[in-house]
């Protein structure tokens, strides 16, 4: 049986839909989640629902770590028997050491071309890049199509609480206390490798329409997903609403995993998209 021209590899922070993994033959390398001195392979040894149940009881945040270079080398070595090359797309290097681990893993597999791409992003935007790559006719086209979209990725995240970013040292204690007292909801943005506070709204009921406003300002949009952490019903409602605003787009809905959930906390809601 002849080898495939190329295969796509990503990591567990891409929140890749299971059906895409099967349909496109995309390999997923899990990051590690360390909870109370025990290390778990993200979404292999620790399911999302189990993680969020543990997080809700935690007094100290779990930590996360990139896969070892050897984990990537093992995947690339196996794929070298199935395809001629790989394109490996991963969480932004400003957020994790995963890209560097992938590059070191690729160097350990001689004679097998691996193009490692720093997505500079998180969650389903990475999955969209993987889908774009997997549907390209050849490796050169796949690399070009992905690189063309790197600057078009956007993530808008509505945090239900500042508790978890405060526990992780991302906001000051005073800011957290004041925000909690006022029931403030933070809207964060990820673009071009940078995370910034975009907006703060008094209540969740007002914050969701504000999130939609920010999203609609970025139209036209090529691909869109609504992501959540233990807020599936609200995410489905938002997808139905956005279906009217963005007709013709197959809007995905999915749950973020433990690595992102560590900082976002439960009941977070977000829009991951590629600008057209």
SULTAFEN-V712909 format. One record per residue. N is the residue number from 1. OMEGA is omega in whole degrees, 0 to 359 (999 if undefined). D_LAST is the distance of its C-alpha to the last C-alpha in Angstrom with 2 decimals. Layout:
N OMEGA D_LAST
N OMEGA D_LAST
//
This chain:
1 182 38.09
2 179 35.72
3 172 33.30
4 180 29.55
5 180 27.62
6 176 25.79
7 181 24.99
8 177 22.52
9 175 24.02
10 178 22.74
11 188 24.61
12 178 25.36
13 180 23.13
14 182 20.06
15 184 21.28
16 177 20.67
17 182 21.58
18 181 24.94
19 177 24.02
20 179 21.25
21 181 23.89
22 184 26.26
23 186 24.04
24 180 22.54
25 182 25.56
26 178 23.83
27 180 26.46
28 178 26.35
29 185 28.64
30 168 29.74
31 181 30.18
32 176 33.49
33 182 34.35
34 183 37.76
35 178 39.43
36 175 43.04
37 176 43.71
38 182 42.46
39 179 39.46
40 171 37.21
41 184 34.57
42 178 31.45
43 173 31.05
44 179 33.86
45 181 36.84
46 179 35.36
47 183 33.48
48 183 31.05
49 178 33.45
50 179 36.36
51 183 34.61
52 174 33.79
53 178 37.38
54 181 38.66
55 181 36.40
56 180 37.75
57 188 41.25
58 172 40.54
59 177 42.17
60 183 40.49
61 169 36.95
62 175 36.53
63 181 35.23
64 178 32.79
65 179 32.88
66 172 30.97
67 175 32.20
68 175 34.98
69 179 34.34
70 177 36.75
71 178 34.54
72 181 31.82
73 180 34.52
74 179 35.86
75 182 32.57
76 181 31.93
77 179 35.57
78 182 35.42
79 180 32.27
80 176 33.92
81 184 36.20
82 183 33.42
83 183 30.88
84 183 30.83
85 179 28.25
86 166 25.83
87 189 22.47
88 190 22.88
89 191 20.02
90 179 21.25
91 184 21.19
92 183 20.89
93 176 24.15
94 182 24.64
95 186 25.03
96 176 27.04
97 185 29.07
98 180 27.52
99 180 25.81
100 178 29.19
101 179 31.00
102 180 28.79
103 178 29.53
104 178 33.22
105 180 33.22
106 180 31.72
107 182 34.46
108 181 37.07
109 185 36.21
110 175 37.54
111 180 36.44
112 184 33.24
113 176 29.99
114 176 27.57
115 180 24.37
116 182 23.74
117 174 20.38
118 183 20.17
119 186 16.96
120 183 17.83
121 182 16.78
122 169 18.34
123 192 18.36
124 173 15.78
125 177 13.02
126 178 15.62
127 178 16.16
128 177 12.61
129 178 13.18
130 179 16.52
131 178 15.35
132 181 13.13
133 185 16.29
134 181 18.72
135 178 17.35
136 184 17.38
137 180 20.52
138 185 22.06
139 181 22.07
140 179 21.04
141 180 17.90
142 180 17.20
143 180 17.73
144 181 15.58
145 179 12.54
146 182 13.11
147 179 13.92
148 185 10.85
149 183 8.82
150 182 11.72
151 182 10.84
152 180 7.45
153 177 9.69
154 172 11.27
155 172 14.40
156 184 16.37
157 177 19.90
158 180 22.71
159 181 26.05
160 179 28.96
161 175 31.45
162 185 31.76
163 189 34.61
164 175 32.90
165 176 31.15
166 178 34.56
167 180 36.40
168 177 34.18
169 183 35.00
170 175 31.56
171 180 32.97
172 181 36.49
173 181 39.08
174 179 39.82
175 179 36.20
176 182 36.01
177 179 39.26
178 179 38.36
179 179 34.96
180 181 36.72
181 181 39.41
182 183 36.97
183 182 34.77
184 177 31.83
185 183 28.45
186 172 26.17
187 181 22.39
188 179 21.16
189 174 17.89
190 178 16.92
191 178 14.66
192 176 15.53
193 182 18.62
194 174 20.05
195 179 21.19
196 175 22.16
197 183 23.61
198 187 21.34
199 171 23.67
200 186 26.93
201 188 28.02
202 184 31.55
203 178 31.08
204 180 28.72
205 178 28.93
206 185 27.46
207 182 25.05
208 175 22.94
209 179 22.19
210 175 21.42
211 179 18.89
212 178 17.22
213 180 17.40
214 180 15.65
215 183 12.79
216 177 12.51
217 183 12.61
218 179 9.21
219 5 7.61
220 184 5.48
221 180 4.64
222 183 4.49
223 185 7.89
224 175 10.52
225 173 14.18
226 182 17.10
227 183 19.59
228 171 23.16
229 181 26.58
230 179 29.28
231 187 27.60
232 183 26.58
233 179 27.76
234 179 25.81
235 178 22.60
236 178 23.19
237 180 23.88
238 177 20.70
239 180 18.72
240 179 20.75
241 183 20.07
242 176 16.28
243 178 16.51
244 181 17.64
245 182 14.92
246 180 12.05
247 179 13.88
248 178 12.97
249 176 11.37
250 185 14.07
251 179 14.44
252 172 16.55
253 180 19.48
254 179 21.40
255 175 23.89
256 182 23.73
257 187 26.65
258 184 29.56
259 178 28.10
260 181 25.53
261 178 27.83
262 183 30.55
263 181 28.92
264 183 27.02
265 180 30.05
266 176 30.38
267 173 28.66
268 182 25.50
269 182 22.27
270 175 18.71
271 176 15.02
272 185 13.09
273 172 9.33
274 175 6.33
275 180 3.78
276 999 0.00
//
